[in-house]
């Protein structure tokens, strides 16, 4: 396995050249890039920019381990929203193909399109954690699921035609929030190109034991994010600061034959970049270094080799 880093905690918004250099200087072997919306896919990730970023990553010794962009509307019952999602996804695959990465990632969304998603990170701070007042209790959830499966099939047709893999990233309270939901989606869609971006900080608050989730998913784990929490919310602390058993996680990954990237994603640590801010503060580099050191030591205990 090798260590990678997500770009957005280093610099949330474009441009990403400085963040790429910073990630490489810290000693990472992989990095992830993101487009927060369709506009970024079209306006920032031009062919010229993709060529420049690819040359920079190649010269810095970095592999683009996956490319991330999440279409809106994947849980909508409106045909126009679904078609817009498909257009967005096809553009995501085009950009990823030009980068010559193997994997595209989208985050699974809240099932009730147009209703504000509760912020799970606020849950430990509140005596009563309420659902939205406009939650559509009369919604046909099975219809939402069926439409989502059909749209995911169309996504998978696109990645198969491009020779890529599609890693769905589970999220608390989303259509895909745990390992069993992911396995159900895989079964219903029927594509070998469909798997998970394994993120234990999203699964742990949903009652999952991360190591057992790995044993369930096995070869359908295409990519892995690394961050920690105490299962009361999906905060992204550095590994070792929460309650996830990382030795068991690494042992399980080894058992199922996963030998790709451990991509560190720290979003709730000192100095991190956030929406509206630019580059992460210098103290953030220390958080990343400590995370790398922790994983290397834990890997030794787990009998896992990290390059």
C-alpha positions, 0 to 999 in steps of 0.5 A: 500500500501507499499513502495519498492525500486529498487535495481539498483540505490542503486547498478547498477551491481551485487552483490546485497547483500549490496544493499538489506541490505541498502534498508531494513535498510532504512525501505522499505518493498519491493525491486526489483532485476534485471538482465541486460542481459541473462548472468546475469540470467545464471551466477549470479542468480544460484540456490545457489545465489537465495537461499542466496538472498531469505534468506537475503530478508526474514530475512530483512523483504523484499518482492521481489515485481517483478523481472526485465530483458528485452530481446533484439530483441522483436522488431526485424523481424528476427526469430532468434532474436525473439527466443533468446528473448523467451529463455531469457524470459523463463529463467527470469520466471524460476528465478522469480519462484525460488524467489517465486515472483508473477511478472516479468517485461520487458521494452518495446523497441524502435520499430526499432531493430538495430537502436540507440534509441535517448536519451530522457533525452538529449532533453531539452538541445538541440535546435533541437532534431534529429532522427537517420540518419539511421531511416528505414522510409520504415519499415513496422511498422504494421509487427513489431507490429504483430510480437511483439504481437505474441511474447508477446503471447508466453511470456504470455503462459510462465508466465501463465504456471508458475502461474505468471504475466507479467508487461510490463513497457512502455517507451517513443518512445517504442512499448508501450509508453502510456496507450492506446498502453498498452490496445491495446496490452492487447486486441490483446494478450488476456491474463489475465496475461498481465498488466503494470508496471505503471511508471508515469515518462515514461508516463508523457513525452508522454502526459499522465496525470498519474491519467487518465492513471490509470483510463484507465488501472485499474486492469491491473496495476500490479506494480508501480514505483515512480519517478518524472519529468517535462514532458520534458524528462523521468528523474527520480527525487524524487517525489515532485521535478517535476510536477506530481500531486501525490495526484491525482495519489494516489487517482486514484490508490485507486479508481481502487483497487490497493493496492500493492507496490509503488516502488521508482526508483530514477535515476537522483538524487545526489549520485545515482549508475550508470553503471560503478559505484558501490554503491550509495554514502551516500547522496543517502540514504537521497534522498530515505528517503525524497521520503518515507516521501513525499509519506507518507504525500501525502498519508494522503492527498489522503486518502491512507493507507501506511503500 
